[in-house]
Amino acid sequence: MKRIDEETTLPEYFKLWIKLYKVGAVREVTLKKYRETYHFIENNISNLKRQIVKFKLNI
């Protein structure tokens, strides 16, 4: 499993979040929506780093 650090991209973080916290905890239809969101993030804002997102959310 990849270690999460300042270089972790948003898609990497989101994919891991789904795997660790949502698989087995939510219905399949919800999991499908999370995966669709993951693909959107991966295709549109894949280079965004976790630290930038964290900073923006804390403002």
Backbone bond lengths (Angstrom), bond angles and torsions (degrees), N, CA, C in turn:
res aa  C-N    CA-C-N  psi(-1)  N-CA   C-N-CA  omega(-1)  CA-C   N-CA-C  phi
1 M - - - 1.455 - - 1.531 108.72 -
2 K 1.310 116.05 135.44 1.461 121.44 179.93 1.529 110.71 -70.45
3 R 1.297 115.28 139.74 1.461 121.29 176.77 1.524 108.92 -79.56
4 I 1.310 116.85 135.92 1.462 121.08 178.64 1.520 108.96 -85.88
5 D 1.331 115.04 126.78 1.461 120.89 178.16 1.531 109.01 -145.93
6 E 1.315 116.84 -166.75 1.463 121.37 -176.90 1.520 112.91 -65.17
7 E 1.318 117.28 -21.60 1.457 121.62 -178.82 1.534 113.02 -90.28
8 T 1.303 117.25 -4.15 1.454 121.21 179.50 1.522 109.38 -67.03
9 T 1.307 115.97 128.86 1.465 119.68 178.48 1.524 109.58 -81.70
10 L 1.309 115.30 161.76 1.462 120.26 178.97 1.533 111.68 -59.43
11 P 1.335 120.12 -44.37 1.465 118.62 178.04 1.531 113.09 -60.32
12 E 1.328 117.14 -40.81 1.467 120.44 177.96 1.529 110.79 -61.82
13 Y 1.313 116.37 -44.80 1.458 121.52 -180.00 1.531 110.81 -64.23
14 F 1.310 116.31 -45.45 1.463 120.76 -177.80 1.529 111.39 -64.52
15 K 1.327 116.38 -41.95 1.460 120.71 178.59 1.533 110.74 -61.56
16 L 1.317 116.89 -43.61 1.460 121.14 178.23 1.526 111.36 -65.29
17 W 1.320 116.61 -40.52 1.473 122.05 178.00 1.525 110.65 -59.26
18 I 1.320 116.19 -43.41 1.466 120.20 177.65 1.527 109.63 -60.77
19 K 1.326 115.84 -49.74 1.466 120.88 -176.73 1.536 111.79 -61.44
20 L 1.314 116.98 -44.46 1.462 120.27 -174.97 1.525 114.15 -78.34
21 Y 1.320 117.10 -37.76 1.458 119.61 -169.45 1.529 115.65 -113.83
22 K 1.312 118.25 -16.59 1.465 118.57 -173.27 1.522 114.50 -113.24
23 V 1.335 117.67 -34.84 1.469 119.86 178.59 1.534 108.30 -63.49
24 G 1.308 115.59 122.58 1.457 121.10 -178.75 1.523 114.24 89.04
25 A 1.342 116.33 -8.98 1.467 120.24 -178.27 1.528 112.40 -109.76
26 V 1.325 116.33 -18.16 1.465 120.31 -178.71 1.526 109.26 -127.68
27 R 1.324 115.30 164.10 1.466 120.02 178.68 1.525 111.04 -68.89
28 E 1.306 114.93 158.23 1.469 121.14 -177.79 1.531 111.94 -59.13
29 V 1.321 117.81 -36.79 1.470 120.57 179.76 1.532 110.42 -64.18
30 T 1.316 117.00 -37.56 1.466 121.17 177.47 1.519 110.03 -69.13
31 L 1.312 116.92 -42.35 1.460 121.47 177.56 1.529 110.91 -59.90
32 K 1.318 116.22 -38.87 1.464 120.53 177.70 1.527 110.60 -61.56
33 K 1.319 116.98 -41.77 1.473 120.61 178.86 1.524 111.33 -66.10
34 Y 1.337 116.86 -39.77 1.466 120.10 175.60 1.525 110.64 -61.09
35 R 1.319 116.90 -41.60 1.468 120.47 -179.96 1.526 111.47 -67.90
36 E 1.319 116.82 -37.13 1.464 119.93 175.45 1.532 110.37 -63.60
37 T 1.310 116.38 -41.15 1.467 120.97 177.19 1.517 110.36 -63.37
38 Y 1.324 116.39 -41.21 1.462 120.96 177.32 1.528 110.60 -58.13
39 H 1.321 117.05 -46.18 1.467 120.30 -179.50 1.531 111.39 -65.64
40 F 1.322 117.11 -36.36 1.460 119.83 176.14 1.531 110.03 -62.34
41 I 1.318 116.37 -47.96 1.470 121.03 179.38 1.523 110.00 -60.43
42 E 1.313 116.42 -46.05 1.461 121.20 -178.44 1.531 111.81 -60.31
43 N 1.321 116.91 -38.66 1.466 120.64 -177.48 1.521 114.31 -83.82
44 N 1.326 117.82 -20.22 1.462 119.86 -173.07 1.526 115.39 -115.25
45 I 1.297 117.48 -33.29 1.478 119.26 -178.19 1.523 110.75 -138.31
46 S 1.306 116.24 43.02 1.463 121.42 -172.28 1.524 114.63 -66.31
47 N 1.314 118.41 -25.26 1.459 119.56 -176.49 1.532 113.35 -90.17
48 L 1.308 117.67 1.25 1.452 120.93 179.42 1.525 109.99 -69.50
49 K 1.301 116.94 125.56 1.455 121.44 -178.55 1.521 111.24 -84.39
50 R 1.309 116.26 150.87 1.456 123.03 -177.79 1.528 111.61 -58.45
51 Q 1.315 117.85 -39.81 1.463 121.32 -178.05 1.527 110.95 -62.31
52 I 1.329 117.26 -37.95 1.461 120.90 179.30 1.525 109.51 -65.78
53 V 1.309 116.73 -44.95 1.468 120.66 178.98 1.522 109.73 -62.07
54 K 1.309 117.17 -46.31 1.463 121.96 -179.85 1.532 110.03 -59.03
55 F 1.328 116.84 -44.14 1.460 121.32 179.42 1.529 110.79 -62.48
56 K 1.319 116.05 -47.18 1.469 120.03 -178.80 1.520 112.31 -62.93
57 L 1.323 117.45 -36.64 1.462 120.83 -179.58 1.525 112.21 -73.05
58 N 1.310 116.85 -24.45 1.457 120.29 -178.91 1.528 114.09 -86.62
59 I 1.320 116.76 -6.16 1.468 120.09 -179.64 1.510 110.12 -78.21
